[in-house]
Amino acid sequence: MIRPITTTSLLQTVRSGFEQIADHCAANGRISLSDALMSAFGMFSLKDSSLLEFDERRTTDQNLKQIYGLKDVPSDSQMRTILDPVSAEGLKPVFKAVYQVVKQTGVLEQLKFGGHYLVSLDGSGYFSSKTIHCANCLERKNSKTGEITYHHQLLAGAIVHPDRATVVPLAAEPIIKQDGAAKNDCERNAAKRFMAQLRADHPDEPFIITEDALSANAPHLKALKKHNLRFILGVKAGDHAFLFEQVEQADQAGQTTAYEVSHKGVTHRFRFINQIPLNASNQEVLVNFIEYWEIKGDKVQHFCWITDLTVTKLNVFDLMRGGRARWKIENDPFNTLKNQGYNFEHNYGHGQQNLSVNFALLMILAFLVDQVQQLAFPLFQAVLKKEGSRKRLWQHGRALFYTLEFASLEDIFRALLYGYQVEGVVIFGPT
């Protein structure tokens, strides 16, 4: 049974998480760190297009204080100054706290896939500049001109399901230049940190990691095994020549299994084999291989994966669907963050230390809260259905937030769903 959740309770969880972070402002700052963090979170929760938009109404908008539990609202410059030195590591426990709330509602059971949770991983860039940079920036040098481009990336993970549009984002791992390092960080190193954090936060959860072909290498598979994480990873013939040669040899020897099923005008064709060496230099690393063709008339799509789950005719179709669910990380959250009102690639402020990273994590945290509402809050679900899209919901909700006073976001949702009436307008000025 699913126990409904409310927006107010989610905001209280976020606020409580922020209050657990050591406040470097406590000794001499008028505005607390938790207020600054909650204000930034509120900016992303409301989908403000810039810090300037947020700052223009901060002194007159009582909804900010009432709904987000703020004592003091920082100006744009105050927010940047307060949040810049904050370590991004301090924000990760807030993701865990929200996850635990979701877990307690029972709604996560809807996202189980064959007794596991599919966690899709992918990296994305969210900042690039030839002039603005900080100590954490990655650097890309033009080989012809010597010009340096500074940029930020992160590795995001989310619980996905092939049959559901809604995802549950986990704490993202920044891909940044590490302390004392001369070289750029990379997605592979970020994945190591992500896996360690995932297991530390959720030691008993049954996870299946799904990633692209860049992750199908022996060190990564050993790291997955170390953290007791199952996997379904894409592979490509061009990148895994030895593996595909072994499959062809096994096929000629009659050691592979062929399977085909047709459904609703689509033919699903499989070839698979268990326990085959990954590559020539790591032949002790054995994987299970799936090759798949989707045939619709003259159109044929072809995919391949490796997994540590034993493949049979009974489960190969589901494993294929799990492998293809990896692309949900590109649609949700990245596509949503970039194109559905979150302004993921907008530079809200870069700072000299951690500001850019912190803003990115706070934006993903706001997206997590929205996704949880979409999963487990009937009022939010009803409003979203009526509005027709998340972007329209944000636009209409923000218009009410800016013009009328409300006690909670739930009241704004009720106004959107059931309608509202303004009793009168008082105009100030000379008569």
C-alpha positions in Angstrom: 0.0 0.0 0.0 1.3 3.4 -1.0 1.2 6.1 1.7 0.7 9.5 0.0 3.3 12.2 0.6 2.9 15.9 0.6 5.0 18.7 -0.8 5.2 20.4 2.6 6.7 17.2 4.2 9.2 16.9 1.4 10.3 20.6 1.8 10.7 19.9 5.6 12.9 16.9 4.8 15.1 19.1 2.6 15.2 21.9 5.1 16.2 19.5 7.9 18.9 18.1 5.7 20.4 21.6 5.1 20.3 22.3 8.8 22.7 19.3 9.4 25.4 20.9 7.3 28.0 22.8 9.3 27.3 26.5 9.1 30.4 28.5 8.2 28.2 31.7 8.5 27.2 31.1 12.1 29.9 33.3 13.7 29.4 36.5 11.8 26.7 36.0 9.2 23.2 37.5 9.4 21.9 34.9 7.0 22.3 31.3 8.0 23.7 28.6 5.6 20.4 26.7 5.8 18.4 29.8 4.7 20.9 30.4 1.8 20.6 26.7 0.7 16.9 26.7 1.0 16.6 29.9 -0.9 18.7 28.5 -3.8 16.6 25.3 -3.7 13.4 27.4 -3.8 14.8 29.2 -6.8 15.1 25.9 -8.7 11.9 24.6 -7.2 10.1 27.6 -8.7 12.1 27.3 -12.0 13.3 30.9 -11.9 15.2 31.6 -15.0 18.0 33.5 -13.2 19.3 34.7 -9.9 18.2 38.2 -10.9 14.6 37.0 -11.3 14.8 35.5 -7.8 16.4 38.6 -6.3 13.9 41.1 -7.8 11.1 39.9 -5.5 12.9 38.5 -2.5 12.2 41.5 -0.2 8.5 41.7 -1.0 7.5 38.1 -1.6 6.1 36.6 1.6 5.5 33.3 -0.1 9.2 32.6 -0.2 9.5 32.8 3.6 6.2 31.1 4.3 6.4 28.1 1.9 10.1 27.4 2.1 10.5 28.1 5.8 12.9 31.0 5.5 13.8 33.5 8.2 16.0 35.6 6.0 16.3 35.6 2.2 19.7 36.4 0.8 20.3 38.7 -2.1 21.9 37.3 -5.2 25.4 38.3 -4.2 24.9 37.1 -0.6 23.7 33.7 -1.9 26.8 33.3 -4.1 29.1 34.3 -1.3 27.6 32.0 1.2 27.3 28.9 -1.1 30.6 29.2 -2.9 32.8 27.6 -0.1 30.3 24.9 0.8 31.5 21.4 0.0 29.3 19.5 -2.5 29.8 16.4 -0.3 27.6 18.1 2.3 24.6 18.1 0.0 24.6 14.4 -0.8 23.0 13.3 2.5 19.9 15.4 1.6 19.3 13.1 -1.4 19.6 10.1 0.9 17.1 11.7 3.3 14.5 12.3 0.5 15.1 8.7 -0.8 14.3 7.3 2.7 11.1 9.3 2.8 10.1 7.9 -0.6 11.1 4.4 0.5 8.8 4.6 3.5 5.8 5.5 1.3 6.1 2.1 -0.5 6.0 3.9 -3.9 9.5 2.6 -4.8 8.0 -0.9 -5.2 6.4 0.4 -8.4 9.9 0.9 -9.9 11.2 -2.6 -9.1 12.4 -4.5 -12.1 12.6 -8.2 -11.6 13.2 -7.7 -7.9 15.9 -5.1 -8.5 16.1 -1.3 -9.0 17.6 -0.3 -12.3 20.1 2.6 -11.9 21.0 4.3 -15.1 24.2 6.2 -15.2 25.4 8.9 -17.6 27.5 12.0 -17.7 26.5 15.4 -18.9 28.1 18.8 -19.2 26.3 21.9 -17.8 28.8 24.8 -18.1 31.4 25.9 -20.7 33.3 29.2 -21.0 36.6 30.4 -22.4 36.9 33.1 -19.7 35.0 32.2 -16.6 36.5 29.4 -14.5 37.2 28.2 -11.0 39.5 25.8 -9.2 37.2 22.9 -10.0 36.9 23.5 -13.7 38.0 20.9 -16.2 40.1 22.3 -19.0 40.0 21.5 -22.7 42.9 22.9 -24.8 42.6 23.5 -28.5 45.5 21.7 -30.1 45.8 24.2 -32.9 45.3 27.6 -31.1 46.2 26.7 -27.6 43.0 28.3 -26.4 41.5 26.8 -23.2 37.9 26.1 -22.7 36.8 25.7 -19.1 33.8 23.4 -18.4 31.9 21.4 -15.8 30.4 17.9 -16.0 28.7 15.6 -13.6 27.7 11.9 -13.5 24.1 11.5 -12.8 22.3 8.3 -11.6 18.6 7.7 -11.4 16.3 4.7 -10.6 14.4 4.0 -13.9 11.9 1.5 -15.1 11.1 0.6 -18.7 7.4 1.2 -18.3 7.5 4.4 -16.3 8.3 8.0 -17.3 9.1 9.0 -13.7 12.6 8.5 -12.4 14.1 8.8 -8.9 17.4 10.8 -9.2 20.2 9.8 -6.8 23.0 12.1 -5.5 25.0 13.1 -8.6 28.8 12.9 -8.7 30.6 16.0 -9.9 33.3 15.4 -12.5 35.8 18.1 -11.3 39.5 18.6 -11.0 40.3 16.9 -7.7 42.3 18.7 -4.9 46.0 18.7 -5.8 45.4 17.1 -9.2 47.1 18.5 -12.3 45.0 16.4 -14.7 41.3 16.5 -15.4 38.9 14.2 -13.6 37.0 11.8 -15.8 33.7 9.9 -15.9 35.4 6.6 -15.0 36.8 8.0 -11.8 33.5 9.7 -11.0 31.8 6.3 -11.5 34.0 4.8 -8.8 33.1 7.5 -6.4 29.4 7.2 -7.3 29.3 3.4 -6.7 31.1 3.7 -3.3 28.6 6.5 -2.3 25.6 4.5 -3.5 26.5 1.5 -1.5 27.4 3.5 1.6 24.0 5.3 1.4 22.0 2.2 0.5 23.9 -0.9 1.7 21.1 -3.4 1.2 19.2 -2.2 -1.9 19.2 -4.6 -4.9 20.6 -2.4 -7.7 21.3 -3.2 -11.3 23.6 -0.6 -12.9 23.0 0.1 -16.6 25.5 2.1 -18.6 26.9 2.7 -22.1 29.7 0.8 -23.8 32.5 3.0 -22.3 31.8 1.3 -19.0 32.2 -2.2 -20.3 35.8 -2.7 -19.2 37.4 -5.1 -16.7 38.3 -2.6 -13.9 34.8 -1.2 -13.9 33.2 -4.7 -13.8 35.5 -5.5 -10.8 34.4 -2.3 -9.1 30.8 -3.2 -9.6 31.3 -6.6 -8.1 33.2 -5.1 -5.2 30.2 -3.1 -4.3 27.7 -5.9 -4.9 26.1 -4.2 -7.9 24.6 -6.2 -10.7 25.0 -4.8 -14.3 23.6 -4.6 -17.8 26.1 -2.6 -19.9 26.1 -1.8 -23.6 28.9 -3.2 -25.8 30.0 -2.4 -29.4 31.9 -4.5 -31.9 34.3 -1.7 -32.6 35.2 -1.3 -29.0 35.1 -5.0 -27.9 36.5 -6.9 -30.9 37.8 -9.9 -28.8 34.4 -10.3 -27.2 32.5 -10.4 -30.5 35.1 -12.7 -32.0 34.5 -15.1 -29.1 30.8 -14.9 -29.7 31.1 -15.7 -33.4 33.3 -18.7 -32.6 30.9 -19.9 -30.0 28.0 -19.5 -32.5 29.8 -21.6 -35.1 30.4 -24.3 -32.5 26.7 -24.3 -31.7 27.2 -22.9 -28.2 25.0 -19.8 -28.5 21.2 -19.7 -28.0 18.9 -18.2 -30.6 15.4 -17.0 -29.7 12.7 -15.0 -31.5 9.3 -13.7 -30.5 6.8 -11.5 -32.3 4.4 -9.1 -30.7 2.2 -6.4 -32.2 3.9 -6.4 -35.5 7.4 -6.3 -34.1 9.9 -9.2 -34.3 12.3 -9.4 -31.4 15.3 -11.6 -32.3 18.0 -12.6 -29.7 21.3 -14.4 -29.7 22.9 -15.0 -26.3 25.6 -16.9 -24.5 26.7 -17.2 -20.8 30.2 -17.1 -19.3 32.4 -15.8 -22.1 35.6 -13.8 -21.7 35.3 -10.0 -21.8 38.6 -9.4 -23.5 42.0 -11.0 -24.3 43.9 -9.4 -21.4 41.2 -10.2 -18.8 40.0 -13.7 -19.8 39.2 -14.5 -16.2 36.5 -11.8 -16.3 33.5 -13.8 -17.6 30.3 -12.1 -18.8 27.0 -13.1 -20.2 26.3 -11.7 -23.7 23.0 -10.6 -25.3 22.6 -9.6 -29.0 19.2 -8.2 -30.0 17.5 -7.1 -33.2 14.2 -5.2 -33.2 12.5 -5.7 -36.6 9.6 -3.5 -37.7 8.9 -4.0 -41.4 12.1 -2.7 -43.2 13.4 -1.0 -40.1 16.0 -2.9 -38.0 17.6 -1.8 -34.8 20.6 -3.7 -33.3 21.9 -3.6 -29.7 24.3 -5.7 -27.6 24.8 -5.9 -23.9 26.9 -7.8 -21.3 25.5 -8.7 -17.9 26.3 -10.7 -14.8 22.7 -12.0 -14.7 22.3 -15.5 -16.1 20.5 -15.2 -19.5 17.8 -17.6 -20.4 14.9 -17.7 -22.9 12.6 -16.8 -20.0 14.4 -13.6 -19.0 16.2 -12.4 -22.1 13.3 -10.1 -23.2 13.2 -8.4 -19.8 17.0 -8.0 -19.7 16.8 -6.4 -23.1 14.2 -3.9 -21.8 16.4 -3.2 -18.8 19.4 -2.5 -21.1 17.4 -0.2 -23.2 16.1 1.7 -20.2 19.5 3.3 -19.9 18.4 5.9 -22.3 15.9 7.2 -19.8 18.8 9.0 -18.0 19.1 11.1 -21.2 15.4 12.0 -21.3 14.9 12.2 -17.5 16.7 13.9 -16.0 19.0 15.5 -18.6 16.4 16.4 -21.2 13.9 17.5 -18.6 16.5 19.6 -16.8 17.6 21.3 -20.0 14.3 21.7 -21.8 11.4 21.5 -19.3 11.9 24.7 -17.3 14.8 23.9 -15.0 17.5 25.9 -17.0 20.2 23.3 -16.4 22.7 24.9 -18.7 22.1 28.4 -17.5 25.0 29.9 -15.5 23.3 31.1 -12.2 26.8 32.0 -10.9 30.1 30.3 -11.1 32.1 31.4 -8.1 35.7 30.6 -7.3 35.3 27.3 -5.4 32.1 25.2 -5.4 29.3 27.5 -6.4 28.7 26.1 -9.9 28.7 22.5 -8.6 26.4 23.3 -5.7 23.8 25.0 -7.9 23.8 22.0 -10.2 23.2 19.6 -7.3 20.5 21.8 -5.8 18.7 21.9 -9.2 18.8 18.1 -9.4 17.5 18.0 -5.8 14.6 20.2 -6.8 14.0 17.8 -9.7 14.1 14.8 -7.3 11.4 16.5 -5.1 9.2 17.1 -8.2 9.6 13.5 -9.3 8.7 12.2 -5.9 5.5 14.3 -6.0 4.7 12.9 -9.4 5.1 9.4 -8.0 3.4 9.6 -4.6 1.3 12.8 -4.3 -2.2 12.5 -5.7 -2.8 16.2 -5.7 0.3 16.9 -7.8 -0.6 14.1 -10.1 -4.0 15.6 -10.7 -2.7 19.1 -11.4 -0.1 17.7 -13.8 -2.7 15.8 -15.6 -4.9 18.9 -15.9 -2.1 21.2 -17.0 -0.9 18.7 -19.6 2.9 19.3 -19.1 5.3 20.0 -16.4 6.4 23.2 -18.1 2.9 24.6 -18.2 2.4 23.6 -14.5 5.5 25.5 -13.5 4.4 28.6 -15.5 0.9 28.7 -14.1 2.1 27.9 -10.5 4.8 30.5 -10.6 2.2 33.1 -11.8 0.1 32.5 -8.7 3.2 32.4 -6.5 4.2 35.9 -7.7 0.8 37.5 -7.4 -1.1 36.1 -4.4 -0.2 34.9 -0.9 -0.4 31.2 -0.1 0.3 29.1 3.0 1.8 26.2 1.1 2.5 24.9 -2.4 -0.4 22.5 -1.9 -2.7 25.5 -1.8 -1.3 26.7 -5.1 -1.9 23.2 -6.6 -5.5 23.3 -5.3 -6.0 26.7 -6.9 -4.7 25.3 -10.2 -6.8 22.2 -10.0 -10.1 23.5 -8.7 -9.9 27.2 -9.6 -9.9 30.3 -7.3 -11.5 33.7 -6.9 -9.9 37.0 -5.9 -12.4 39.0 -3.9 -11.1 42.4 -4.7 -8.1 44.5 -5.8 -6.9 47.4 -3.7 -5.0 50.0 -5.8 -2.5 52.2 -3.9 -1.8 55.8 -5.1 -3.3 59.2 -5.4 -7.1 59.4 -5.7 
